[in-house]
């Protein structure tokens, strides 16, 4: 996980527009054998990031 994080490859963001709405999509890349706490910490960090 740390290797992905150092290379900036853990999260990919995209926005999809639908009428007047805008939906933020997140694709989270984590190793299958990763600890759940690490995965959740990465996801929580991304949700706290300002738009």
C-alpha positions in Angstrom: 0.0 0.0 0.0 2.8 2.4 0.9 4.3 1.9 -2.6 1.0 2.9 -4.2 0.7 5.9 -1.9 4.2 7.1 -2.6 3.5 7.0 -6.4 0.1 8.7 -6.0 -1.7 5.7 -7.4 -4.1 4.8 -4.6 -7.1 6.9 -5.6 -8.4 8.0 -8.9 -11.1 10.7 -9.1 -13.6 11.5 -11.7 -16.7 13.7 -11.9 -19.8 12.8 -13.8 -22.4 15.4 -14.7 -26.1 14.6 -14.9 -28.3 17.6 -15.5 -27.6 20.1 -12.7 -26.0 17.4 -10.5 -22.3 16.4 -10.3 -21.3 13.0 -8.9 -17.8 12.4 -7.6 -16.5 8.9 -8.4 -13.6 7.4 -6.5 -11.6 4.3 -7.6 -9.5 3.1 -4.7 -6.6 0.7 -5.6 -5.5 -1.4 -2.7 -3.7 -4.7 -2.5 -6.0 -7.7 -1.8 -3.9 -8.7 1.3 -4.0 -5.2 2.8 -5.1 -4.5 6.3 -8.7 -3.2 6.5 -7.6 -0.3 8.8 -5.1 0.9 6.1 -7.7 0.8 3.4 -10.3 2.7 5.5 -7.7 5.3 6.5 -6.9 5.9 2.9 -10.6 6.2 2.0 -11.3 8.5 4.9 -8.4 10.7 4.0 -9.8 11.1 0.5 -13.3 12.0 1.7 -11.8 14.7 3.9 -9.9 16.3 1.0 -11.6 19.5 -0.2 -13.1 19.6 -3.7 
